[in-house]
Amino acid sequence: MFSKDIGIDLGTVNVLIYVKGEGIVLNEPSVIVINEEDKSVIAVGEEANSMLGKTPGKLKAIKPMKDGVIANFDMVEALLENFLKKIKVGSKISKPRILICCPSNITEVEKNAIKEVAEKMGAKKVFVEEEPKVAAVGAGLDIGKPIGNMVVDIGGGTTDIAVLSLGNIVTSASIKTAGNTFDQNIIDYVKEKYKLLIGEKTAENIKIKIGTVKQGKTKEKMSIKGRDLVGGLPKTVSITSEEVEEALKESIKKIISMIKVVLEQTPPELSADIIEKGIILTGGGALLNNLPELLEEELKVPVFRAEDPLSCVAEGTGIMLEKLYYIDK
């Protein structure tokens, strides 16, 4: 049996695994449930995610990735071990090469921690690549040419912004304002305005269904349930897309400011390319309604959403494993 190369998008919210020759074979939440008494793994991924906020005493639901980096080393190892068992790749005889993605500003210590996890999984060779670079490749950009490409990857834990040319990052920035921040913004807004406590899942649902950063022709609304902070009883209120826009306003401003910083640091020849080719948005946050339109207004540069923003990084790992000259050895 020959070993199969594996690409892993180790995200704060989701783990995507790409197997060479098969494509994306796994896309599940980065959540693990353990029994605190004997530390045994009870559930991972989708099953574990369904238990979030609902576990009894001895069971604990853990999100081992925080802001794009490993917050709980042992739990990430257990999570990946269970996912790799699920997709049945690798064996004691055949060891795969593994490419793992990370945010552009992580430290060498954090990078080594990621490598160590993969090596413990039995990898023959481990590559760690920066997320915006992999996302750009997955979005279909040819980063190998002497042309400026700009990508804004809005994930769960971080927003990574990078300008690439000749196969590498020229200027970049990474901020911890991203999908999870948007969820928290919505939780805080509902708490402040309606005195209603809602959970992360409800906030994410609001973001996905009616989340917007700029009002379009139609104004949407949805009913949400939570716990009334005054009376302590369950309560239902209605929230509109306008209110979600208001809740997200400050976070979106931070992302726009950081994109401007990266553009200001970009060499003029590459800036000229970006004005012509535009900026590509990837990651789950790219799906927010009217985000490309708002960014175009603010940056005066064309902005496009990748065809499938959620899978760009995972697809990029597959392309990079095929074309190893893209990878920093």
Buried (B, 14 or more C-beta within 10 A) or exposed (E): EEBBBBBBBBBBBBBBBBBBEEEBBBBBBBBBBBEEEEEEBBBBBEBBBBBBEEBEEEBBBBBBBBBBBBBBBBBBBBBBBBBBEBBEBBEEEEBBBBBBBBBBBBEEEBBEBBBBBBBEBBBEEBBBBBBBBBBBBBBEBEBBEEBBBBBBBBBBBBBBBBBBBEBEBBBBBBBBBBBBBBBBBBBEBBBEEBBBBBBBEBBBBBBEEBBBBBEEEEEBBBEBEBBBEEEEEEBEBEBBBBBBBEBBEEBBEBBBEBBEBBBEEBEEEBBEBBBEBBBBBBBBBBBBBBBBEBBBEBBEBBBBBBEBBBBBBBBBBBBBBEEEEBBEE
